[in-house]
Amino acid sequence: MEEIFPASGKKNKTMHIAFLTPEYPHSRVTAAAGIGTSVQNLVTALVGEGVQVSLFIYGQKEDAILSENGLKIHLIASKRYSIFTWYHYRKHLQNYLNRYVQEDQIDAIEAPDWTGITAFMNLDKPLIIRLHGTDAYFCHLEKRRQKWKNFIFEKLALQKATAYIAPSAFAAKITQYIFRIKNKTIAILPSGLSLEQFHNPTPAEFQKGLLLYVGTIIRKKGVLELPLILEKVLVKCPEAELVIIGSDSYDLKTDSESTWLLMQNALNGQLYSKVKHLGKVPYQQVQDYIRKANVCVFPTFAETQGMVTIESMAMQKPVVNSNIGWAQELIEEGVSGYLVHPKDHEKFAERIVQLLQDDTLCLTMGQEARAKVERDFDIKKLVQKNIAFYKEIIKE
């Protein structure tokens, strides 16, 4: 497993990289979440470095080809077949990709590991799988059983890859263990941010006592731990309140249609009035709430990296975060944030209280958090390492 490739420091005018993805932030695309945002950050930076980029976005409502901001965007409609749609649609994507590999002289194709979309595909150029997190990975971290079919698809897809990119050494190690990956390159290249889009000119100004969680309302993100943590925080900081931003979701463990409803059931008495769920809001409003927050809290059990943590750090916010695997690569404990296991409600609450009671500590930790992001998660630095990696794979 290779850590990273050195930055080239030079622009590349000829390399052409294709990205196969189920999502992307665009008005004509049906979904945009974590994978889509990380792809957008990277491809925007690649185009800025003179790399030619094509996006192939599958599972869409229409077939279309768009040209925007230096990108060629292919929307590929979903298809249903009389039998084995899972196989025939993948072959449809394979044939579509291979057509444009030849027509547009594409050098390499990057795809996500999730659902094993490239299983059964035979592509005419090197395939790089970026480890956003397989279903098997999240099942492993959550200690729940995975559907056999999902594991097979993901394993076949990974076997087809020429090389892999992981956003954290932890994600690489766990994926390597689950799928017994041997003798193939895994580069550790974090997902990065365009730092000019994340600024907080007045970090000393915030709403005292405001705790903020941003993310999907789902068990694996640790949201069901938040009522228990908040209850302990309120003993010493009765002014504290929690704002939750994110979409509700189904809960696998209880078969409940709403994880938010499960949270509400745990909010008895005073707690109920101290929690506000805003649902999904435009991202500019999310940034406004991050600036307003006193402390950001992310007690998640399962991530490959944790972009919202990094975004909060980039905006000079003190963060109390999960301490599991990947998080230790984001935060230096006690310097750029706090790391606590989500089930340790007492300590998690204690760290929050420390910050709520010490404005100077909040500012100092926020400054260190921003410095950490500038060092390790600046897309302008990371894009050079991605370009160097692509060059190595294309040469092979």
Contacts in CASP RR format, 6 or more apart in sequence:
PFRMAT RR
TARGET T0000
AUTHOR 0000-0000-0000
METHOD contacts of the structure
MODEL  1
MEEIFPASGKKNKTMHIAFLTPEYPHSRVTAAAGIGTSVQNLVTALVGEG
VQVSLFIYGQKEDAILSENGLKIHLIASKRYSIFTWYHYRKHLQNYLNRY
VQEDQIDAIEAPDWTGITAFMNLDKPLIIRLHGTDAYFCHLEKRRQKWKN
FIFEKLALQKATAYIAPSAFAAKITQYIFRIKNKTIAILPSGLSLEQFHN
PTPAEFQKGLLLYVGTIIRKKGVLELPLILEKVLVKCPEAELVIIGSDSY
DLKTDSESTWLLMQNALNGQLYSKVKHLGKVPYQQVQDYIRKANVCVFPT
FAETQGMVTIESMAMQKPVVNSNIGWAQELIEEGVSGYLVHPKDHEKFAE
RIVQLLQDDTLCLTMGQEARAKVERDFDIKKLVQKNIAFYKEIIKE
1 169 0 8 1.000
1 172 0 8 1.000
1 173 0 8 1.000
1 176 0 8 1.000
1 185 0 8 1.000
1 186 0 8 1.000
1 188 0 8 1.000
2 185 0 8 1.000
2 186 0 8 1.000
2 187 0 8 1.000
2 188 0 8 1.000
3 169 0 8 1.000
3 187 0 8 1.000
3 188 0 8 1.000
4 187 0 8 1.000
4 188 0 8 1.000
4 189 0 8 1.000
4 385 0 8 1.000
5 187 0 8 1.000
5 385 0 8 1.000
5 388 0 8 1.000
5 389 0 8 1.000
5 392 0 8 1.000
6 385 0 8 1.000
6 388 0 8 1.000
7 381 0 8 1.000
7 384 0 8 1.000
7 385 0 8 1.000
7 388 0 8 1.000
8 384 0 8 1.000
8 387 0 8 1.000
8 388 0 8 1.000
8 391 0 8 1.000
9 384 0 8 1.000
11 49 0 8 1.000
11 50 0 8 1.000
12 49 0 8 1.000
12 50 0 8 1.000
12 51 0 8 1.000
12 387 0 8 1.000
12 391 0 8 1.000
13 50 0 8 1.000
14 52 0 8 1.000
15 51 0 8 1.000
15 52 0 8 1.000
15 107 0 8 1.000
15 387 0 8 1.000
15 390 0 8 1.000
15 391 0 8 1.000
15 394 0 8 1.000
16 51 0 8 1.000
16 52 0 8 1.000
16 53 0 8 1.000
16 54 0 8 1.000
16 104 0 8 1.000
16 105 0 8 1.000
16 106 0 8 1.000
16 107 0 8 1.000
17 46 0 8 1.000
17 51 0 8 1.000
17 52 0 8 1.000
17 53 0 8 1.000
17 54 0 8 1.000
17 106 0 8 1.000
17 107 0 8 1.000
17 108 0 8 1.000
17 109 0 8 1.000
17 110 0 8 1.000
17 390 0 8 1.000
18 53 0 8 1.000
18 54 0 8 1.000
18 55 0 8 1.000
18 56 0 8 1.000
18 97 0 8 1.000
18 100 0 8 1.000
18 101 0 8 1.000
18 106 0 8 1.000
18 108 0 8 1.000
18 109 0 8 1.000
18 110 0 8 1.000
18 125 0 8 1.000
19 39 0 8 1.000
19 43 0 8 1.000
19 53 0 8 1.000
19 54 0 8 1.000
19 55 0 8 1.000
19 56 0 8 1.000
19 109 0 8 1.000
19 110 0 8 1.000
19 111 0 8 1.000
20 56 0 8 1.000
20 58 0 8 1.000
20 93 0 8 1.000
20 97 0 8 1.000
20 109 0 8 1.000
20 110 0 8 1.000
20 111 0 8 1.000
20 112 0 8 1.000
20 117 0 8 1.000
20 118 0 8 1.000
21 35 0 8 1.000
21 36 0 8 1.000
21 39 0 8 1.000
21 55 0 8 1.000
21 56 0 8 1.000
21 57 0 8 1.000
21 58 0 8 1.000
21 111 0 8 1.000
21 112 0 8 1.000
22 31 0 8 1.000
22 35 0 8 1.000
22 57 0 8 1.000
22 58 0 8 1.000
22 59 0 8 1.000
22 112 0 8 1.000
22 114 0 8 1.000
22 115 0 8 1.000
22 117 0 8 1.000
23 29 0 8 1.000
23 30 0 8 1.000
23 31 0 8 1.000
23 32 0 8 1.000
23 33 0 8 1.000
23 34 0 8 1.000
23 35 0 8 1.000
23 36 0 8 1.000
23 39 0 8 1.000
23 57 0 8 1.000
24 32 0 8 1.000
24 36 0 8 1.000
24 39 0 8 1.000
24 40 0 8 1.000
24 55 0 8 1.000
24 57 0 8 1.000
24 73 0 8 1.000
25 32 0 8 1.000
25 36 0 8 1.000
25 37 0 8 1.000
25 40 0 8 1.000
26 32 0 8 1.000
26 57 0 8 1.000
26 73 0 8 1.000
28 60 0 8 1.000
28 62 0 8 1.000
28 64 0 8 1.000
28 66 0 8 1.000
28 75 0 8 1.000
29 57 0 8 1.000
29 60 0 8 1.000
29 75 0 8 1.000
30 59 0 8 1.000
30 60 0 8 1.000
30 61 0 8 1.000
34 132 0 8 1.000
34 307 0 8 1.000
35 112 0 8 1.000
35 114 0 8 1.000
35 132 0 8 1.000
37 307 0 8 1.000
38 132 0 8 1.000
38 167 0 8 1.000
38 191 0 8 1.000
38 192 0 8 1.000
38 307 0 8 1.000
39 55 0 8 1.000
41 191 0 8 1.000
41 192 0 8 1.000
41 193 0 8 1.000
41 194 0 8 1.000
41 379 0 8 1.000
42 191 0 8 1.000
42 192 0 8 1.000
42 379 0 8 1.000
42 382 0 8 1.000
42 383 0 8 1.000
42 386 0 8 1.000
43 53 0 8 1.000
43 55 0 8 1.000
43 71 0 8 1.000
44 69 0 8 1.000
44 194 0 8 1.000
44 379 0 8 1.000
45 194 0 8 1.000
45 379 0 8 1.000
45 380 0 8 1.000
45 382 0 8 1.000
45 383 0 8 1.000
46 53 0 8 1.000
46 383 0 8 1.000
46 386 0 8 1.000
46 387 0 8 1.000
47 53 0 8 1.000
47 69 0 8 1.000
47 70 0 8 1.000
47 71 0 8 1.000
49 383 0 8 1.000
49 384 0 8 1.000
49 387 0 8 1.000
51 387 0 8 1.000
53 70 0 8 1.000
53 71 0 8 1.000
53 72 0 8 1.000
54 71 0 8 1.000
54 72 0 8 1.000
54 73 0 8 1.000
54 74 0 8 1.000
54 100 0 8 1.000
54 104 0 8 1.000
54 106 0 8 1.000
55 71 0 8 1.000
55 72 0 8 1.000
55 73 0 8 1.000
55 74 0 8 1.000
56 74 0 8 1.000
56 76 0 8 1.000
56 93 0 8 1.000
56 96 0 8 1.000
56 97 0 8 1.000
56 100 0 8 1.000
57 73 0 8 1.000
57 74 0 8 1.000
57 75 0 8 1.000
57 76 0 8 1.000
58 76 0 8 1.000
58 78 0 8 1.000
58 89 0 8 1.000
58 93 0 8 1.000
58 117 0 8 1.000
59 76 0 8 1.000
59 77 0 8 1.000
59 78 0 8 1.000
60 75 0 8 1.000
60 76 0 8 1.000
60 77 0 8 1.000
60 78 0 8 1.000
61 77 0 8 1.000
61 78 0 8 1.000
62 75 0 8 1.000
62 77 0 8 1.000
63 75 0 8 1.000
63 76 0 8 1.000
63 77 0 8 1.000
64 74 0 8 1.000
64 75 0 8 1.000
65 72 0 8 1.000
65 73 0 8 1.000
65 74 0 8 1.000
65 75 0 8 1.000
66 72 0 8 1.000
66 73 0 8 1.000
66 75 0 8 1.000
67 73 0 8 1.000
72 104 0 8 1.000
74 96 0 8 1.000
74 100 0 8 1.000
76 92 0 8 1.000
76 93 0 8 1.000
76 96 0 8 1.000
78 89 0 8 1.000
79 85 0 8 1.000
79 88 0 8 1.000
79 89 0 8 1.000
79 92 0 8 1.000
81 88 0 8 1.000
81 89 0 8 1.000
86 153 0 8 1.000
87 120 0 8 1.000
90 117 0 8 1.000
90 118 0 8 1.000
90 119 0 8 1.000
90 120 0 8 1.000
90 121 0 8 1.000
91 120 0 8 1.000
91 121 0 8 1.000
93 117 0 8 1.000
93 121 0 8 1.000
94 120 0 8 1.000
94 121 0 8 1.000
94 122 0 8 1.000
94 123 0 8 1.000
97 109 0 8 1.000
97 121 0 8 1.000
97 123 0 8 1.000
98 123 0 8 1.000
98 124 0 8 1.000
100 106 0 8 1.000
101 109 0 8 1.000
101 123 0 8 1.000
101 124 0 8 1.000
101 125 0 8 1.000
102 124 0 8 1.000
106 125 0 8 1.000
107 125 0 8 1.000
107 126 0 8 1.000
107 390 0 8 1.000
107 394 0 8 1.000
108 125 0 8 1.000
108 126 0 8 1.000
108 127 0 8 1.000
108 128 0 8 1.000
108 162 0 8 1.000
108 390 0 8 1.000
108 393 0 8 1.000
108 394 0 8 1.000
109 123 0 8 1.000
109 125 0 8 1.000
109 126 0 8 1.000
109 127 0 8 1.000
109 128 0 8 1.000
110 127 0 8 1.000
110 128 0 8 1.000
110 129 0 8 1.000
110 130 0 8 1.000
110 165 0 8 1.000
111 117 0 8 1.000
111 118 0 8 1.000
111 127 0 8 1.000
111 128 0 8 1.000
111 129 0 8 1.000
111 130 0 8 1.000
111 157 0 8 1.000
112 129 0 8 1.000
112 130 0 8 1.000
112 132 0 8 1.000
112 133 0 8 1.000
113 129 0 8 1.000
113 130 0 8 1.000
113 131 0 8 1.000
113 132 0 8 1.000
113 133 0 8 1.000
113 134 0 8 1.000
113 137 0 8 1.000
113 154 0 8 1.000
113 157 0 8 1.000
113 158 0 8 1.000
113 175 0 8 1.000
114 132 0 8 1.000
114 133 0 8 1.000
114 134 0 8 1.000
114 135 0 8 1.000
115 135 0 8 1.000
115 150 0 8 1.000
115 153 0 8 1.000
115 154 0 8 1.000
116 134 0 8 1.000
116 153 0 8 1.000
116 154 0 8 1.000
116 156 0 8 1.000
116 157 0 8 1.000
116 158 0 8 1.000
117 157 0 8 1.000
118 127 0 8 1.000
118 129 0 8 1.000
118 157 0 8 1.000
118 160 0 8 1.000
118 161 0 8 1.000
119 152 0 8 1.000
119 153 0 8 1.000
119 154 0 8 1.000
119 156 0 8 1.000
119 157 0 8 1.000
119 160 0 8 1.000
120 156 0 8 1.000
121 127 0 8 1.000
121 160 0 8 1.000
122 160 0 8 1.000
123 160 0 8 1.000
126 162 0 8 1.000
126 163 0 8 1.000
126 393 0 8 1.000
126 394 0 8 1.000
126 396 0 8 1.000
127 160 0 8 1.000
127 161 0 8 1.000
127 162 0 8 1.000
128 161 0 8 1.000
128 162 0 8 1.000
128 163 0 8 1.000
128 164 0 8 1.000
128 165 0 8 1.000
128 390 0 8 1.000
128 393 0 8 1.000
129 157 0 8 1.000
129 158 0 8 1.000
129 161 0 8 1.000
129 163 0 8 1.000
129 164 0 8 1.000
129 165 0 8 1.000
130 164 0 8 1.000
130 165 0 8 1.000
130 166 0 8 1.000
130 167 0 8 1.000
131 137 0 8 1.000
131 164 0 8 1.000
131 165 0 8 1.000
131 166 0 8 1.000
131 167 0 8 1.000
131 171 0 8 1.000
131 172 0 8 1.000
131 175 0 8 1.000
131 186 0 8 1.000
131 304 0 8 1.000
132 167 0 8 1.000
132 304 0 8 1.000
133 171 0 8 1.000
133 175 0 8 1.000
133 304 0 8 1.000
134 154 0 8 1.000
134 158 0 8 1.000
134 175 0 8 1.000
134 178 0 8 1.000
134 179 0 8 1.000
135 146 0 8 1.000
135 147 0 8 1.000
135 150 0 8 1.000
135 151 0 8 1.000
135 154 0 8 1.000
136 146 0 8 1.000
136 150 0 8 1.000
136 151 0 8 1.000
136 154 0 8 1.000
136 155 0 8 1.000
136 178 0 8 1.000
136 179 0 8 1.000
137 171 0 8 1.000
137 174 0 8 1.000
137 175 0 8 1.000
137 178 0 8 1.000
137 302 0 8 1.000
137 304 0 8 1.000
138 220 0 8 1.000
138 302 0 8 1.000
139 145 0 8 1.000
139 146 0 8 1.000
140 174 0 8 1.000
140 178 0 8 1.000
141 174 0 8 1.000
141 220 0 8 1.000
141 301 0 8 1.000
141 302 0 8 1.000
141 324 0 8 1.000
142 219 0 8 1.000
142 220 0 8 1.000
142 301 0 8 1.000
142 302 0 8 1.000
144 252 0 8 1.000
144 253 0 8 1.000
154 179 0 8 1.000
155 179 0 8 1.000
158 164 0 8 1.000
158 175 0 8 1.000
158 179 0 8 1.000
158 181 0 8 1.000
161 184 0 8 1.000
162 184 0 8 1.000
162 393 0 8 1.000
162 396 0 8 1.000
163 184 0 8 1.000
163 185 0 8 1.000
163 186 0 8 1.000
163 187 0 8 1.000
163 389 0 8 1.000
163 393 0 8 1.000
164 172 0 8 1.000
164 175 0 8 1.000
164 181 0 8 1.000
164 184 0 8 1.000
164 185 0 8 1.000
164 186 0 8 1.000
164 187 0 8 1.000
165 186 0 8 1.000
165 187 0 8 1.000
165 189 0 8 1.000
165 386 0 8 1.000
165 389 0 8 1.000
166 172 0 8 1.000
166 175 0 8 1.000
166 186 0 8 1.000
166 187 0 8 1.000
166 188 0 8 1.000
166 189 0 8 1.000
166 304 0 8 1.000
167 188 0 8 1.000
167 189 0 8 1.000
167 190 0 8 1.000
167 191 0 8 1.000
167 304 0 8 1.000
167 305 0 8 1.000
167 326 0 8 1.000
168 188 0 8 1.000
168 190 0 8 1.000
168 304 0 8 1.000
168 305 0 8 1.000
168 325 0 8 1.000
168 326 0 8 1.000
168 329 0 8 1.000
169 188 0 8 1.000
169 329 0 8 1.000
170 304 0 8 1.000
170 325 0 8 1.000
170 326 0 8 1.000
170 328 0 8 1.000
170 329 0 8 1.000
171 304 0 8 1.000
171 305 0 8 1.000
171 326 0 8 1.000
172 186 0 8 1.000
172 188 0 8 1.000
175 181 0 8 1.000
176 186 0 8 1.000
185 392 0 8 1.000
185 393 0 8 1.000
187 385 0 8 1.000
187 389 0 8 1.000
189 382 0 8 1.000
189 385 0 8 1.000
189 386 0 8 1.000
189 389 0 8 1.000
190 305 0 8 1.000
190 329 0 8 1.000
190 376 0 8 1.000
190 377 0 8 1.000
190 382 0 8 1.000
191 305 0 8 1.000
191 307 0 8 1.000
191 377 0 8 1.000
191 382 0 8 1.000
192 310 0 8 1.000
192 377 0 8 1.000
192 378 0 8 1.000
192 379 0 8 1.000
192 382 0 8 1.000
193 307 0 8 1.000
193 310 0 8 1.000
193 311 0 8 1.000
193 314 0 8 1.000
193 373 0 8 1.000
193 377 0 8 1.000
193 378 0 8 1.000
193 379 0 8 1.000
194 379 0 8 1.000
194 380 0 8 1.000
195 314 0 8 1.000
195 373 0 8 1.000
195 374 0 8 1.000
195 378 0 8 1.000
195 379 0 8 1.000
195 380 0 8 1.000
198 287 0 8 1.000
198 311 0 8 1.000
198 314 0 8 1.000
198 315 0 8 1.000
199 315 0 8 1.000
200 290 0 8 1.000
200 291 0 8 1.000
200 315 0 8 1.000
200 316 0 8 1.000
200 317 0 8 1.000
202 291 0 8 1.000
203 315 0 8 1.000
203 316 0 8 1.000
203 363 0 8 1.000
203 366 0 8 1.000
203 367 0 8 1.000
204 359 0 8 1.000
204 363 0 8 1.000
205 291 0 8 1.000
206 291 0 8 1.000
206 292 0 8 1.000
206 293 0 8 1.000
206 294 0 8 1.000
206 362 0 8 1.000
207 292 0 8 1.000
207 293 0 8 1.000
207 294 0 8 1.000
208 239 0 8 1.000
208 294 0 8 1.000
208 356 0 8 1.000
209 237 0 8 1.000
209 239 0 8 1.000
209 240 0 8 1.000
209 241 0 8 1.000
209 294 0 8 1.000
209 295 0 8 1.000
209 356 0 8 1.000
210 240 0 8 1.000
210 241 0 8 1.000
210 243 0 8 1.000
210 292 0 8 1.000
210 293 0 8 1.000
210 294 0 8 1.000
210 295 0 8 1.000
211 230 0 8 1.000
211 233 0 8 1.000
211 240 0 8 1.000
211 241 0 8 1.000
211 242 0 8 1.000
211 243 0 8 1.000
211 293 0 8 1.000
211 294 0 8 1.000
211 295 0 8 1.000
211 296 0 8 1.000
211 297 0 8 1.000
211 352 0 8 1.000
212 242 0 8 1.000
212 243 0 8 1.000
212 245 0 8 1.000
212 289 0 8 1.000
212 290 0 8 1.000
212 292 0 8 1.000
212 293 0 8 1.000
212 295 0 8 1.000
212 296 0 8 1.000
212 297 0 8 1.000
212 312 0 8 1.000
213 223 0 8 1.000
213 226 0 8 1.000
213 242 0 8 1.000
213 243 0 8 1.000
213 244 0 8 1.000
213 245 0 8 1.000
213 296 0 8 1.000
213 297 0 8 1.000
213 298 0 8 1.000
214 245 0 8 1.000
214 246 0 8 1.000
214 286 0 8 1.000
214 289 0 8 1.000
214 290 0 8 1.000
214 296 0 8 1.000
214 308 0 8 1.000
214 312 0 8 1.000
215 221 0 8 1.000
215 245 0 8 1.000
215 246 0 8 1.000
215 247 0 8 1.000
215 308 0 8 1.000
216 246 0 8 1.000
216 247 0 8 1.000
216 249 0 8 1.000
217 223 0 8 1.000
217 244 0 8 1.000
217 246 0 8 1.000
217 247 0 8 1.000
217 248 0 8 1.000
217 249 0 8 1.000
217 259 0 8 1.000
217 260 0 8 1.000
217 263 0 8 1.000
217 277 0 8 1.000
218 249 0 8 1.000
218 251 0 8 1.000
218 259 0 8 1.000
219 251 0 8 1.000
219 252 0 8 1.000
219 253 0 8 1.000
219 259 0 8 1.000
219 301 0 8 1.000
220 300 0 8 1.000
220 301 0 8 1.000
220 302 0 8 1.000
221 298 0 8 1.000
221 299 0 8 1.000
221 300 0 8 1.000
221 301 0 8 1.000
221 302 0 8 1.000
222 299 0 8 1.000
222 300 0 8 1.000
222 301 0 8 1.000
222 322 0 8 1.000
222 342 0 8 1.000
223 244 0 8 1.000
223 259 0 8 1.000
223 263 0 8 1.000
223 299 0 8 1.000
224 259 0 8 1.000
224 262 0 8 1.000
224 263 0 8 1.000
224 266 0 8 1.000
225 299 0 8 1.000
225 342 0 8 1.000
225 343 0 8 1.000
225 345 0 8 1.000
225 348 0 8 1.000
226 242 0 8 1.000
226 244 0 8 1.000
226 263 0 8 1.000
226 275 0 8 1.000
226 297 0 8 1.000
226 299 0 8 1.000
227 263 0 8 1.000
227 266 0 8 1.000
227 267 0 8 1.000
227 271 0 8 1.000
227 275 0 8 1.000
228 266 0 8 1.000
228 345 0 8 1.000
229 297 0 8 1.000
229 299 0 8 1.000
229 345 0 8 1.000
229 348 0 8 1.000
229 349 0 8 1.000
229 352 0 8 1.000
230 240 0 8 1.000
230 242 0 8 1.000
230 271 0 8 1.000
230 274 0 8 1.000
230 275 0 8 1.000
230 349 0 8 1.000
231 271 0 8 1.000
232 345 0 8 1.000
232 346 0 8 1.000
232 349 0 8 1.000
232 350 0 8 1.000
233 240 0 8 1.000
233 349 0 8 1.000
233 352 0 8 1.000
233 353 0 8 1.000
233 356 0 8 1.000
234 240 0 8 1.000
234 270 0 8 1.000
234 271 0 8 1.000
234 274 0 8 1.000
236 353 0 8 1.000
236 357 0 8 1.000
237 352 0 8 1.000
237 353 0 8 1.000
237 356 0 8 1.000
237 357 0 8 1.000
240 274 0 8 1.000
240 352 0 8 1.000
240 356 0 8 1.000
241 274 0 8 1.000
241 275 0 8 1.000
241 276 0 8 1.000
242 274 0 8 1.000
242 275 0 8 1.000
242 276 0 8 1.000
242 297 0 8 1.000
243 275 0 8 1.000
243 276 0 8 1.000
243 278 0 8 1.000
243 289 0 8 1.000
243 293 0 8 1.000
244 275 0 8 1.000
244 276 0 8 1.000
244 277 0 8 1.000
244 278 0 8 1.000
244 279 0 8 1.000
245 278 0 8 1.000
245 279 0 8 1.000
245 280 0 8 1.000
245 281 0 8 1.000
245 286 0 8 1.000
245 289 0 8 1.000
246 277 0 8 1.000
246 278 0 8 1.000
246 279 0 8 1.000
246 280 0 8 1.000
246 281 0 8 1.000
247 279 0 8 1.000
247 280 0 8 1.000
248 258 0 8 1.000
248 259 0 8 1.000
248 260 0 8 1.000
248 279 0 8 1.000
249 258 0 8 1.000
249 259 0 8 1.000
250 256 0 8 1.000
250 257 0 8 1.000
250 258 0 8 1.000
250 259 0 8 1.000
251 257 0 8 1.000
251 258 0 8 1.000
251 259 0 8 1.000
251 262 0 8 1.000
254 262 0 8 1.000
256 262 0 8 1.000
260 277 0 8 1.000
263 275 0 8 1.000
263 277 0 8 1.000
264 272 0 8 1.000
267 274 0 8 1.000
267 275 0 8 1.000
278 289 0 8 1.000
287 315 0 8 1.000
290 296 0 8 1.000
290 311 0 8 1.000
290 312 0 8 1.000
290 315 0 8 1.000
290 317 0 8 1.000
291 315 0 8 1.000
293 312 0 8 1.000
293 317 0 8 1.000
294 355 0 8 1.000
294 356 0 8 1.000
294 362 0 8 1.000
295 317 0 8 1.000
295 318 0 8 1.000
295 319 0 8 1.000
295 320 0 8 1.000
295 352 0 8 1.000
295 355 0 8 1.000
295 356 0 8 1.000
295 362 0 8 1.000
296 309 0 8 1.000
296 312 0 8 1.000
296 317 0 8 1.000
296 318 0 8 1.000
296 319 0 8 1.000
296 320 0 8 1.000
297 319 0 8 1.000
297 320 0 8 1.000
297 321 0 8 1.000
297 348 0 8 1.000
297 352 0 8 1.000
298 306 0 8 1.000
298 308 0 8 1.000
298 309 0 8 1.000
298 312 0 8 1.000
298 319 0 8 1.000
298 320 0 8 1.000
298 321 0 8 1.000
298 322 0 8 1.000
299 320 0 8 1.000
299 321 0 8 1.000
299 322 0 8 1.000
299 340 0 8 1.000
299 342 0 8 1.000
299 348 0 8 1.000
300 306 0 8 1.000
300 321 0 8 1.000
300 322 0 8 1.000
300 324 0 8 1.000
300 342 0 8 1.000
301 322 0 8 1.000
301 324 0 8 1.000
301 342 0 8 1.000
302 324 0 8 1.000
303 322 0 8 1.000
303 324 0 8 1.000
303 326 0 8 1.000
303 327 0 8 1.000
304 326 0 8 1.000
305 326 0 8 1.000
305 329 0 8 1.000
305 330 0 8 1.000
306 326 0 8 1.000
306 327 0 8 1.000
306 330 0 8 1.000
309 319 0 8 1.000
309 321 0 8 1.000
309 327 0 8 1.000
309 330 0 8 1.000
309 331 0 8 1.000
310 330 0 8 1.000
310 373 0 8 1.000
310 377 0 8 1.000
312 319 0 8 1.000
312 369 0 8 1.000
313 319 0 8 1.000
313 330 0 8 1.000
313 331 0 8 1.000
313 336 0 8 1.000
313 337 0 8 1.000
313 366 0 8 1.000
313 369 0 8 1.000
313 370 0 8 1.000
313 372 0 8 1.000
313 373 0 8 1.000
314 369 0 8 1.000
314 370 0 8 1.000
314 373 0 8 1.000
314 377 0 8 1.000
315 370 0 8 1.000
316 363 0 8 1.000
316 366 0 8 1.000
316 367 0 8 1.000
316 369 0 8 1.000
316 370 0 8 1.000
317 366 0 8 1.000
317 369 0 8 1.000
318 337 0 8 1.000
318 338 0 8 1.000
318 355 0 8 1.000
318 361 0 8 1.000
318 362 0 8 1.000
318 365 0 8 1.000
318 366 0 8 1.000
318 369 0 8 1.000
319 331 0 8 1.000
319 337 0 8 1.000
319 338 0 8 1.000
319 369 0 8 1.000
320 337 0 8 1.000
320 338 0 8 1.000
320 340 0 8 1.000
320 348 0 8 1.000
320 351 0 8 1.000
320 352 0 8 1.000
320 355 0 8 1.000
321 327 0 8 1.000
321 330 0 8 1.000
321 331 0 8 1.000
321 337 0 8 1.000
321 338 0 8 1.000
321 339 0 8 1.000
321 340 0 8 1.000
322 339 0 8 1.000
322 340 0 8 1.000
322 341 0 8 1.000
322 342 0 8 1.000
323 333 0 8 1.000
323 339 0 8 1.000
323 340 0 8 1.000
323 341 0 8 1.000
324 341 0 8 1.000
324 342 0 8 1.000
327 339 0 8 1.000
328 339 0 8 1.000
330 372 0 8 1.000
331 337 0 8 1.000
331 338 0 8 1.000
331 339 0 8 1.000
331 369 0 8 1.000
331 372 0 8 1.000
332 368 0 8 1.000
332 372 0 8 1.000
333 339 0 8 1.000
334 365 0 8 1.000
335 365 0 8 1.000
335 368 0 8 1.000
336 365 0 8 1.000
336 366 0 8 1.000
336 368 0 8 1.000
336 369 0 8 1.000
336 371 0 8 1.000
336 372 0 8 1.000
337 365 0 8 1.000
337 366 0 8 1.000
337 368 0 8 1.000
337 369 0 8 1.000
338 351 0 8 1.000
338 354 0 8 1.000
338 355 0 8 1.000
340 347 0 8 1.000
340 348 0 8 1.000
340 351 0 8 1.000
341 347 0 8 1.000
341 348 0 8 1.000
342 348 0 8 1.000
354 361 0 8 1.000
355 361 0 8 1.000
355 362 0 8 1.000
355 365 0 8 1.000
END
